Each structure stands twice: as C-alpha cells, then as structure tokens.
C-alpha cells in the first residue's frame, strides 16, 4: 500500500505486482487540473490491474465518504 496514505483502508484488496493502467488515469486527472488524492490513486491502481491487457477484476466496489473525490475519480476513469 502506498506510504502517502494517512490511514490505511479498513478493507482493501491488496495491490499485486501486476501492471496497472492507474497511472494513465492519474495523467488524465492532471491534464484536467486535478491533483489525484492518494486514495484515488490507490483505487485506480488496484481496479485497473491487468494481465496481458486483460483487466484482473471484472467488478470493483468502492465505498468512501461524502465529499472525498468520487466524482472526479470516476470522471477521469470514464474519460480514460
């Protein structure tokens, strides 16, 4: 888990050594003028892990408090 998170998520699928497309989504956020928060980057990194271009997870559930950047995270993901 990234060390820049102030508090580790209570429940979280652990990040594996598989490659991820999360960095590409973070670049889109930067282009749009948003600085990705650590929990957004963790979400993208885990949700977009892949093996030979095929996503590792078919379904992703992200539960997070109000006003925590969900809309921006999903918007950047959709643009990607």
C-alpha positions as CSV (number, residue, x, y, z in Angstrom):
1,X,0.0,0.0,0.0
2,X,1.3,3.5,-0.8
3,X,3.0,5.1,2.2
4,X,1.5,8.5,1.4
5,X,-1.9,7.4,2.7
6,X,-2.5,8.9,6.2
7,X,-4.7,6.0,7.2
8,X,-4.7,2.6,5.5
9,X,-8.1,1.5,4.2
10,X,-10.1,-0.7,6.6
11,X,-10.9,-3.2,3.8
12,X,-9.0,-3.3,0.6
13,X,-7.9,-5.8,-2.0
14,X,-4.1,-5.8,-1.7
15,X,-2.1,-4.4,-4.6
16,X,-0.3,-7.1,-6.5
17,X,2.8,-7.0,-8.7
18,X,0.6,-7.0,-11.9
19,X,1.0,-3.9,-14.1
20,X,-1.8,-1.3,-13.9
21,X,-3.4,1.4,-16.0
22,X,-3.9,3.5,-12.9
23,X,-1.0,5.9,-13.9
24,X,-2.7,6.7,-17.2
25,X,-5.9,7.7,-15.4
26,X,-3.9,9.9,-13.0
27,X,-2.3,11.6,-16.0
28,X,-5.8,12.5,-17.3
29,X,-6.6,14.0,-13.9
30,X,-3.5,16.1,-14.1
31,X,-4.4,17.3,-17.6
32,X,-7.8,18.3,-16.3
33,X,-6.2,20.3,-13.5
34,X,-6.9,17.9,-10.6
35,X,-4.2,16.6,-8.3
36,X,-5.0,12.9,-7.6
37,X,-5.5,12.2,-3.9
38,X,-3.7,9.1,-2.5
39,X,-6.9,7.1,-2.1
40,X,-7.9,7.9,-5.7
41,X,-4.6,6.7,-7.0
42,X,-4.8,3.5,-4.9
43,X,-8.3,2.9,-6.3
44,X,-7.2,3.3,-9.9
45,X,-4.0,1.2,-9.3
46,X,-5.9,-1.7,-7.8
47,X,-9.0,-1.6,-10.0
48,X,-7.0,-1.3,-13.2
49,X,-4.5,-4.1,-12.7
50,X,-4.2,-6.3,-15.8
51,X,-2.5,-9.3,-17.2
52,X,-1.6,-9.0,-20.9
53,X,-4.0,-6.2,-21.3
54,X,-7.0,-8.0,-19.8
55,X,-8.3,-6.4,-16.5
56,X,-7.8,-8.6,-13.5
57,X,-11.1,-7.6,-11.8
58,X,-14.5,-7.7,-13.5
59,X,-16.3,-5.9,-10.7
60,X,-15.0,-3.2,-8.4
61,X,-16.8,-1.8,-5.4
62,X,-15.6,1.5,-3.9
63,X,-17.2,2.7,-0.7
64,X,-16.0,6.1,0.5
65,X,-17.3,9.0,2.5
66,X,-19.1,12.0,1.0
67,X,-17.0,14.8,-0.5
68,X,-14.0,12.6,-1.0
69,X,-13.4,12.9,-4.7
70,X,-15.5,10.1,-6.1
71,X,-17.0,12.1,-8.9
72,X,-13.6,13.3,-10.1
73,X,-12.1,9.8,-9.8
74,X,-15.0,8.2,-11.8
75,X,-15.0,11.1,-14.3
76,X,-11.3,10.6,-15.0
77,X,-11.8,6.8,-15.3
78,X,-14.6,7.3,-17.8
79,X,-12.5,9.7,-19.9
80,X,-9.7,7.2,-19.9
